[in-house]
Amino acid sequence: MASKLLRYWTHFLNYESFHNLNRRKLHKSAASIVFSEYMKNKVGGGTIVYHGAESFVPFSASKKEARSRFSLPHEGRIALALGFRTATKGWDIFQKMKIPDSWTIVINSSKNYYNMENLTHIVEHSKVINLDMDFLNDTELSLLFHAADAVLLPYTVCSGSGVMFDGLAHGLPFIASDLEFFREFGSMGLGITVKRHAKAFERSLLELDANYLSYSQNVESFKRKIKWDYVANMHTQLYKLAMRNTFPQELQEEVRPRSQI
């Protein structure tokens, strides 16, 4: 129990140190970019430009083709959980879930080189498929998203999620722990946030199944805001605004040609 508590406080202190460092950097910048309203409030400012994400597969992959690539069942819905092997991912909850008949959970993890955690995330459950493929290249990862119907994010702590944005880019709504970051996107109708316990995640799978069309339509509408050309344009506008507010006109004229090289 003592060692578990020590690990929790270590994660918590590192998490706050990360935000404090971002606050100091932000106050020295002419313009800063954050991925969410939650992060904007957390670090005390910034312009929201969502994390860019798009399908990497250079062809229109059908769900059947994508599932065949990973030897996944063609029937029913698939909820995907993936990422580095860390305790904060919260995958222990899968072991406790009574997964609805219409759903299968697919997981894939890779070693986390940023800390000393040694987690294998072995989940012994008849409705959980562990691909155990470690790191996936861009094409394989995109195909895996194409094979799924939703993304599962039962995180214990979160300041942002690239997996969520990648899922949205592939048209997938999410089910996540009721953390402030996820709540922001859940309020847009892009997914469901629930308390982090097995029964709540079980019910959310049934809710998503019953209202899947509505959630997927919301995700399709949102996708344009994370396409790379849209994100690049947002960055360009912000840089131009920062330059106008920071440098006199004559210096802007001198700087502009160099920035275009």
KEVEXKE-160378 format. One record per residue (C-alpha): x, y, z; residue number from 1; residue in three letters. Coordinates in steps of 0.5 Angstrom, whole numbers, plus 2048, in hexadecimal, padded with zeros to 3 digits. Example, Ala and Ser with C-alpha at 12.3 -4.5 7.8 and 13.67 -1.06 7.14 Angstrom:
! residues 2
> east|north|up|doba|marlo
> 819|7F7|810|1|Ala
> 81B|7FE|80E|2|Ser
//
This chain:
! residues 261
> east|north|up|doba|marlo
> 800|800|800|1|Met
> 806|805|802|2|Ala
> 809|804|7FB|3|Ser
> 803|805|7F7|4|Lys
> 802|80B|7FB|5|Leu
> 809|80D|7FA|6|Leu
> 808|80C|7F2|7|Arg
> 802|810|7F2|8|Tyr
> 805|816|7F5|9|Trp
> 80B|816|7F1|10|Thr
> 806|816|7EA|11|His
> 802|81B|7EE|12|Phe
> 808|820|7EF|13|Leu
> 80B|81E|7E8|14|Asn
> 804|820|7E5|15|Tyr
> 804|827|7E9|16|Glu
> 80C|828|7E7|17|Ser
> 80A|827|7E0|18|Phe
> 804|82D|7E0|19|His
> 809|832|7E4|20|Asn
> 80E|831|7DF|21|Leu
> 809|833|7D9|22|Asn
> 807|839|7DD|23|Arg
> 80E|83C|7DE|24|Arg
> 80F|83B|7D6|25|Lys
> 808|83D|7D4|26|Leu
> 809|844|7D8|27|His
> 810|845|7D4|28|Lys
> 80C|844|7CD|29|Ser
> 809|849|7C9|30|Ala
> 804|843|7C7|31|Ala
> 803|83C|7C9|32|Ser
> 7FF|836|7C7|33|Ile
> 7FB|832|7CB|34|Val
> 7F7|82C|7C9|35|Phe
> 7F1|82D|7CD|36|Ser
> 7ED|832|7D1|37|Glu
> 7EF|82D|7D7|38|Tyr
> 7F6|82E|7D6|39|Met
> 7F5|836|7D5|40|Lys
> 7F2|837|7DC|41|Asn
> 7F7|832|7DF|42|Lys
> 7FD|836|7DC|43|Val
> 7FA|83D|7DC|44|Gly
> 7F9|83F|7D5|45|Gly
> 7FB|83D|7CE|46|Gly
> 7F7|83C|7C7|47|Thr
> 7F3|836|7C6|48|Ile
> 7F5|832|7C0|49|Val
> 7F3|82A|7C0|50|Tyr
> 7F9|825|7BF|51|His
> 7F9|823|7B8|52|Gly
> 7F7|81C|7B6|53|Ala
> 7F5|819|7AF|54|Glu
> 7F5|812|7AD|55|Ser
> 7FC|810|7AA|56|Phe
> 7F9|80A|7A6|57|Val
> 7FA|80C|79F|58|Pro
> 7F4|809|79C|59|Phe
> 7EC|808|79F|60|Ser
> 7ED|802|7A3|61|Ala
> 7E6|7FE|7A5|62|Ser
> 7E5|7FC|7AC|63|Lys
> 7E5|7F5|7AA|64|Lys
> 7EC|7F5|7A6|65|Glu
> 7EF|7F9|7AC|66|Ala
> 7EC|7F4|7B1|67|Arg
> 7EF|7EE|7AD|68|Ser
> 7F6|7F1|7AD|69|Arg
> 7F6|7F0|7B5|70|Phe
> 7F2|7EA|7B5|71|Ser
> 7EC|7ED|7B8|72|Leu
> 7E5|7EB|7B8|73|Pro
> 7E1|7EE|7B3|74|His
> 7DA|7EE|7B7|75|Glu
> 7D9|7F2|7BC|76|Gly
> 7DC|7F9|7BE|77|Arg
> 7E3|7FA|7C1|78|Ile
> 7E5|7FF|7C6|79|Ala
> 7ED|800|7C5|80|Leu
> 7F2|802|7CB|81|Ala
> 7F9|803|7CA|82|Leu
> 7FF|807|7CC|83|Gly
> 805|807|7D0|84|Phe
> 805|802|7D6|85|Arg
> 804|806|7DC|86|Thr
> 7FF|806|7E2|87|Ala
> 7FC|80C|7E0|88|Thr
> 7F9|809|7DA|89|Lys
> 7F4|805|7DF|90|Gly
> 7F3|7FF|7DB|91|Trp
> 7F2|7FB|7E1|92|Asp
> 7EB|7FC|7E1|93|Ile
> 7EA|7F8|7DB|94|Phe
> 7EB|7F2|7DF|95|Gln
> 7E5|7F3|7E4|96|Lys
> 7E1|7F5|7DE|97|Met
> 7DB|7F1|7DC|98|Lys
> 7DC|7F3|7D4|99|Ile
> 7D5|7F3|7D0|100|Pro
> 7D4|7ED|7CB|101|Asp
> 7D4|7F2|7C5|102|Ser
> 7DB|7F5|7C7|103|Trp
> 7E2|7F3|7C7|104|Thr
> 7E8|7F6|7CA|105|Ile
> 7EF|7F7|7C7|106|Val
> 7F5|7F9|7CA|107|Ile
> 7FC|7FA|7C8|108|Asn
> 802|7FD|7CC|109|Ser
> 809|7FF|7CB|110|Ser
> 80E|800|7D0|111|Lys
> 80F|807|7D3|112|Asn
> 816|809|7D3|113|Tyr
> 815|80F|7D7|114|Tyr
> 814|80C|7DE|115|Asn
> 816|805|7E2|116|Met
> 80F|802|7E2|117|Glu
> 80F|7FB|7E0|118|Asn
> 808|7FA|7DE|119|Leu
> 805|7F4|7DA|120|Thr
> 7FE|7F6|7DA|121|His
> 7FC|7EE|7D9|122|Ile
> 7F5|7EE|7D9|123|Val
> 7F2|7E7|7DA|124|Glu
> 7EB|7E8|7D7|125|His
> 7E7|7E5|7D1|126|Ser
> 7E5|7EB|7CE|127|Lys
> 7EB|7EF|7CE|128|Val
> 7F0|7ED|7C9|129|Ile
> 7F7|7EF|7CA|130|Asn
> 7FB|7F0|7C3|131|Leu
> 802|7F1|7C7|132|Asp
> 805|7F4|7C1|133|Met
> 809|7F9|7C5|134|Asp
> 80A|7FF|7C1|135|Phe
> 806|800|7BA|136|Leu
> 809|804|7B4|137|Asn
> 804|80A|7B1|138|Asp
> 801|805|7AC|139|Thr
> 7FF|800|7B1|140|Glu
> 7FD|804|7B7|141|Leu
> 7F8|808|7B2|142|Ser
> 7F5|801|7AF|143|Leu
> 7F4|7FF|7B7|144|Leu
> 7F0|805|7B8|145|Phe
> 7EC|804|7B1|146|His
> 7EB|7FD|7B4|147|Ala
> 7E7|800|7BA|148|Ala
> 7E1|803|7BC|149|Asp
> 7E3|807|7C2|150|Ala
> 7E9|809|7C7|151|Val
> 7E9|807|7CE|152|Leu
> 7ED|80C|7D3|153|Leu
> 7EC|80A|7DA|154|Pro
> 7F2|80E|7DC|155|Tyr
> 7F3|810|7E3|156|Thr
> 7F6|816|7E2|157|Val
> 7F7|81A|7DB|158|Cys
> 7F9|821|7D9|159|Ser
> 7F8|81F|7D1|160|Gly
> 7F7|819|7CD|161|Ser
> 7FA|818|7C6|162|Gly
> 7F6|811|7C6|163|Val
> 7F0|815|7C6|164|Met
> 7F1|81A|7C1|165|Phe
> 7F4|814|7BC|166|Asp
> 7ED|810|7BE|167|Gly
> 7E9|817|7BC|168|Leu
> 7ED|817|7B5|169|Ala
> 7EB|810|7B4|170|His
> 7E4|812|7B5|171|Gly
> 7E4|80E|7BC|172|Leu
> 7E0|811|7C2|173|Pro
> 7E3|810|7C9|174|Phe
> 7E1|80D|7D0|175|Ile
> 7E6|810|7D5|176|Ala
> 7E6|811|7DC|177|Ser
> 7E3|817|7DF|178|Asp
> 7E9|81C|7DF|179|Leu
> 7E9|823|7DD|180|Glu
> 7EC|822|7D7|181|Phe
> 7E8|81D|7D4|182|Phe
> 7E2|820|7D7|183|Arg
> 7E3|826|7D2|184|Glu
> 7E3|822|7CC|185|Phe
> 7DD|81E|7CF|186|Gly
> 7D9|824|7CF|187|Ser
> 7DA|825|7C8|188|Met
> 7D6|81E|7C7|189|Gly
> 7DD|81B|7C5|190|Leu
> 7DC|816|7CA|191|Gly
> 7DA|813|7D1|192|Ile
> 7DE|815|7D8|193|Thr
> 7DC|811|7DE|194|Val
> 7DF|80F|7E5|195|Lys
> 7E5|80A|7E4|196|Arg
> 7E2|804|7E7|197|His
> 7E0|7FE|7E3|198|Ala
> 7D8|7FE|7E3|199|Lys
> 7D8|805|7E0|200|Ala
> 7DC|803|7DA|201|Phe
> 7D8|7FD|7D9|202|Glu
> 7D2|802|7D9|203|Arg
> 7D5|807|7D4|204|Ser
> 7D7|802|7CF|205|Leu
> 7CF|800|7CF|206|Leu
> 7CE|808|7CE|207|Glu
> 7D3|809|7C9|208|Leu
> 7D0|803|7C5|209|Asp
> 7C9|805|7C6|210|Ala
> 7CB|80C|7C3|211|Asn
> 7D1|80B|7BF|212|Tyr
> 7CE|80F|7B9|213|Leu
> 7CD|815|7BD|214|Ser
> 7D4|815|7C0|215|Tyr
> 7D7|813|7B9|216|Ser
> 7D4|819|7B5|217|Gln
> 7D7|81E|7BB|218|Asn
> 7DE|81B|7BA|219|Val
> 7DD|81B|7B2|220|Glu
> 7DC|823|7B3|221|Ser
> 7E1|824|7B8|222|Phe
> 7E7|820|7B4|223|Lys
> 7E8|826|7AF|224|Arg
> 7EB|82A|7B5|225|Lys
> 7F0|825|7B6|226|Ile
> 7F2|824|7AF|227|Lys
> 7FA|826|7AE|228|Trp
> 7F8|82C|7A9|229|Asp
> 7F3|82F|7AD|230|Tyr
> 7F8|82E|7B3|231|Val
> 7FE|831|7AF|232|Ala
> 7F9|837|7AD|233|Asn
> 7F8|839|7B4|234|Met
> 7FF|839|7B6|235|His
> 801|83D|7B0|236|Thr
> 7FB|842|7B2|237|Gln
> 7FE|842|7BA|238|Leu
> 805|843|7B8|239|Tyr
> 803|849|7B3|240|Lys
> 7FF|84C|7B9|241|Leu
> 805|84B|7BE|242|Ala
> 80A|84F|7B9|243|Met
> 805|855|7B8|244|Arg
> 804|855|7BF|245|Asn
> 80C|854|7C1|246|Thr
> 810|858|7BC|247|Phe
> 810|85F|7B8|248|Pro
> 80D|85F|7B1|249|Gln
> 814|860|7AE|250|Glu
> 817|85A|7B2|251|Leu
> 811|855|7B0|252|Gln
> 813|857|7A8|253|Glu
> 81A|855|7AA|254|Glu
> 818|84E|7AD|255|Val
> 813|84C|7A8|256|Arg
> 817|84A|7A2|257|Pro
> 81C|846|7A7|258|Arg
> 816|842|7AA|259|Ser
> 814|840|7A3|260|Gln
> 81A|83D|7A1|261|Ile
//
